[in-house]
């Protein structure tokens, strides 16, 4: 089991070692450095993406019909599973995500704990605390417009940004409308 603090440290170390220090985080650059292949795919509407590992090579397939914020979260989520949960023992693995709402995934062969960890990893990767605090400090107050501006800067949904800002105690819960 990986703590949320450990996940934060893993993502920050990863971003800094790859010299990705500005928003939005370049998932293409990161997946290249991790030797992960990205593949936009025609998937069922309720399937966000999957991580396929075969013969030591990993592919992240994602639903090309989903909105950009969802695609980015899916890719970051799969990177999380690859780094946190894949054994790298030469075995083959298929991790399939079914999209049910803005914050709930069902994974065919993983526990809810691992799903939560992958979601926390994705949030920390796409909206790292050190970058988000730096960007949010540019505002006197943070309301709906500022949340939308930050979401656009980090290329995530306003809902994801709102939750992240709340989890970091940057905004109060009243903005979760």
C-alpha positions as CSV (number, residue, x, y, z in Angstrom):
1,X,0.0,0.0,0.0
2,X,1.3,3.4,-1.0
3,X,0.4,6.4,1.1
4,X,-0.8,9.6,-0.5
5,X,2.3,11.4,0.7
6,X,4.5,8.7,-0.9
7,X,2.6,9.1,-4.2
8,X,3.1,12.9,-4.0
9,X,6.8,12.4,-3.6
10,X,7.0,9.8,-6.4
11,X,5.3,12.2,-8.9
12,X,7.4,15.2,-7.8
13,X,10.6,13.2,-8.2
14,X,9.4,11.9,-11.6
15,X,8.6,15.3,-12.9
16,X,11.8,16.8,-11.6
17,X,14.0,14.0,-12.9
18,X,12.4,14.4,-16.3
19,X,12.8,18.2,-16.1
20,X,9.0,18.7,-16.5
21,X,8.5,21.8,-14.3
22,X,5.9,23.9,-16.0
23,X,2.1,23.5,-16.6
24,X,0.6,21.8,-18.4
25,X,2.6,18.7,-17.7
26,X,3.6,17.1,-21.1
27,X,2.3,13.6,-20.9
28,X,3.8,12.8,-24.3
29,X,7.3,13.8,-23.1
30,X,6.8,11.9,-19.9
31,X,5.6,8.7,-21.6
32,X,8.5,8.9,-24.0
33,X,11.0,9.1,-21.2
34,X,9.2,6.1,-19.5
35,X,9.2,4.1,-22.8
36,X,5.4,3.9,-22.7
37,X,3.6,4.1,-26.0
38,X,0.4,6.2,-26.3
39,X,-2.3,4.9,-28.6
40,X,-5.5,6.8,-29.2
41,X,-8.2,4.1,-29.7
42,X,-11.8,3.5,-30.7
43,X,-13.2,2.2,-27.4
44,X,-16.7,1.8,-26.0
45,X,-18.1,5.0,-24.6
46,X,-17.8,3.7,-21.1
47,X,-14.1,2.6,-21.5
48,X,-11.6,5.4,-20.7
49,X,-8.5,3.5,-21.4
50,X,-6.2,0.6,-20.7
51,X,-2.7,-0.3,-19.9
52,X,-1.4,-3.3,-21.9
53,X,2.0,-4.8,-21.0
54,X,3.4,-7.6,-23.1
55,X,6.9,-8.8,-23.6
56,X,8.2,-6.0,-21.4
57,X,6.6,-3.3,-23.5
58,X,3.8,-1.1,-22.3
59,X,1.0,0.6,-24.3
60,X,-1.5,3.0,-22.9
61,X,-4.6,3.0,-25.1
62,X,-7.1,5.7,-24.4
63,X,-10.5,6.6,-25.8
64,X,-9.9,9.2,-28.5
65,X,-13.6,10.3,-28.3
66,X,-13.4,11.5,-24.8
67,X,-12.7,15.2,-24.0
68,X,-9.1,16.3,-23.6
69,X,-9.2,16.6,-19.8
70,X,-10.6,13.0,-19.5
71,X,-7.9,11.7,-21.9
72,X,-5.1,13.4,-19.9
73,X,-6.5,12.0,-16.6
74,X,-6.8,8.5,-18.1
75,X,-3.2,8.6,-19.4
76,X,-1.9,9.9,-16.1
77,X,-4.0,7.2,-14.2
78,X,-2.5,4.5,-16.4
79,X,1.0,5.8,-15.8
80,X,0.2,5.6,-12.1
81,X,-0.8,1.9,-12.4
82,X,2.4,1.2,-14.4
83,X,4.7,2.8,-11.8
84,X,2.8,1.9,-8.7
85,X,1.3,-1.5,-9.4
86,X,2.9,-3.3,-12.3
87,X,5.4,-5.9,-11.1
88,X,7.7,-5.8,-14.1
89,X,8.3,-9.5,-13.7
90,X,8.0,-10.3,-17.4
91,X,4.4,-11.3,-17.1
92,X,1.6,-10.0,-19.3
93,X,-0.9,-7.6,-17.9
94,X,-4.1,-5.9,-19.1
95,X,-5.6,-3.2,-17.0
96,X,-8.9,-2.0,-18.3
97,X,-10.7,1.1,-17.0
98,X,-14.5,1.6,-17.3
99,X,-15.6,5.1,-16.9
100,X,-18.7,5.6,-14.7
101,X,-18.6,9.2,-13.6
102,X,-16.1,12.0,-13.2
103,X,-14.3,10.4,-10.4
104,X,-15.1,6.6,-10.4
105,X,-13.2,4.0,-12.3
106,X,-13.8,0.2,-12.4
107,X,-10.8,-1.8,-13.2
108,X,-11.2,-5.4,-14.2
109,X,-8.4,-6.9,-12.0
110,X,-7.5,-4.3,-9.4
111,X,-8.7,-3.4,-6.0
112,X,-10.4,-0.1,-5.0
113,X,-7.3,0.8,-3.0
114,X,-5.2,0.6,-6.2
115,X,-7.7,2.6,-8.1
116,X,-7.7,5.3,-5.5
117,X,-3.9,5.3,-5.6
118,X,-3.9,5.6,-9.4
119,X,-6.4,8.5,-9.2
120,X,-4.3,10.3,-6.5
121,X,-1.2,9.7,-8.7
122,X,-3.0,11.2,-11.8
123,X,-4.1,14.3,-9.8
124,X,-0.5,14.8,-8.4
125,X,1.0,14.3,-11.8
126,X,-1.3,16.6,-13.8
127,X,-1.6,19.2,-11.0
128,X,1.5,18.9,-8.9
129,X,1.3,20.8,-5.6
130,X,4.5,22.8,-6.2
131,X,3.2,24.1,-9.6
132,X,-0.4,24.6,-8.4
133,X,0.6,26.6,-5.4
134,X,2.9,28.7,-7.5
135,X,0.1,29.4,-10.1
136,X,-2.7,29.9,-7.6
137,X,-0.6,32.4,-5.7
138,X,-0.9,34.8,-8.7
139,X,-4.5,35.4,-7.7
140,X,-5.8,37.6,-4.8
141,X,-8.8,35.3,-4.5
142,X,-9.8,32.1,-6.2
143,X,-13.4,31.8,-7.5
144,X,-15.0,30.1,-10.4
145,X,-13.2,32.2,-13.1
146,X,-9.8,31.6,-11.5
147,X,-10.5,27.9,-11.2
148,X,-11.4,27.8,-14.9
149,X,-8.3,29.7,-15.7
150,X,-6.2,27.2,-13.7
151,X,-8.0,24.3,-15.3
152,X,-7.2,25.6,-18.7
153,X,-3.5,26.2,-17.8
154,X,-3.1,22.7,-16.5
155,X,-5.3,21.2,-19.2
156,X,-7.7,19.5,-16.8
157,X,-11.4,19.8,-16.2
158,X,-12.7,22.5,-13.9
159,X,-14.2,19.8,-11.7
160,X,-10.8,18.1,-11.3
161,X,-9.1,21.4,-10.6
162,X,-11.8,22.3,-8.0
163,X,-11.2,19.0,-6.2
164,X,-7.5,19.3,-6.3
165,X,-7.6,22.9,-5.0
166,X,-9.9,21.8,-2.2
167,X,-7.7,18.8,-1.3
168,X,-4.7,21.2,-1.0
169,X,-6.8,23.6,1.1
170,X,-6.4,26.3,-1.5
171,X,-10.1,26.8,-1.9
172,X,-13.1,26.2,0.4
173,X,-15.7,23.4,-0.3
174,X,-18.4,26.0,-1.4
175,X,-16.8,26.1,-4.9
176,X,-17.8,22.4,-5.4
177,X,-21.2,23.2,-7.0
